[in-house]
């Protein structure tokens, strides 16, 4: 196997593994879809691998345990709700106070580290200053300014730029996904891992169908859109990540309509809907379409802050129908 994202970051991490000169902590900075998650997983597997040659070897017991999602020397922390809390840091420190069970090193990965509470961040800082040895920390974040400067100073910071859409599309087609669907997924998610995860969603087809229906009803300014939400989303008990994916697709729909309105049809994500885009583009100005996209993204942020789902989505539809 090769690194999920080729380039300077992969080269540097490879040299660290080969020379056995790894830092105690790394900070992977990059937006969703930049490949930081896949790289963190690959790096962690390589650290835990027991091969004397190239790592990860994919065949040793450590690599197999990693792939099973049940490696005792790997801890993955994600936000509990909308934040990483001090209790999670305490559990991490408690777990790592024990001797490594399987590998020479232990690894912990903290997703969305920029969502740590102040208490959690201070607790992590102490752990970074006085690490159990050997242990490697990998922090993933989008917003560097939301992290304590003291935490940043104790990490080796690696920047992940977004990968070109064409690269992700090619990778997806290599996974057996059709060209048109691969193009759409590459634009919406901009990451092989995130795109494959979205394509594997149980409601993937439902999400795409719903977006198509909602945009048609919104364009016609009918009240059907509110009824559609009630029947297709609320009564079906959609989960937060499914609604989040729907909002991503909805924002990209109007991005495509905007591109058509601006004469940039070559850059649209879903070529199959070009005629619908043209019809909707005639009804809205570029300023209005930009406002609609902002409204969707702001709704997504509010939902991430535990806003009421039904009220937020209903308000969104009413806002999109204005003008």
ABEGO torsion letter per residue (X at the ends): XBBABBEAAAAAAAAAAAAGBBBABBBBBEBBGAGAAAAAAAAAAAAABABABBOBAGABAAAAAAAAGABAABBBBBBBEABBBAAAAAAAAAAAABBBAABABBBBBBBGAAABBAAAAAAAAAAAABBBOBBBBBBBBABAAABBAAAAAABBBBBBBBBBAAAAAAAAAAAGBBAAAAAAAAAAAGBAAAAAAAAABAAAAAAAAAAAAAAAAAAAGBAAAAAAAAAAAAAAGBBAAAAAAAAAAAAAAAAAAAAAAAGAAAABABAAAAAAAAAAAAABBAAAAAAAAAAAAAAAAAAAAGBBAAAAAAAAAAAAABX
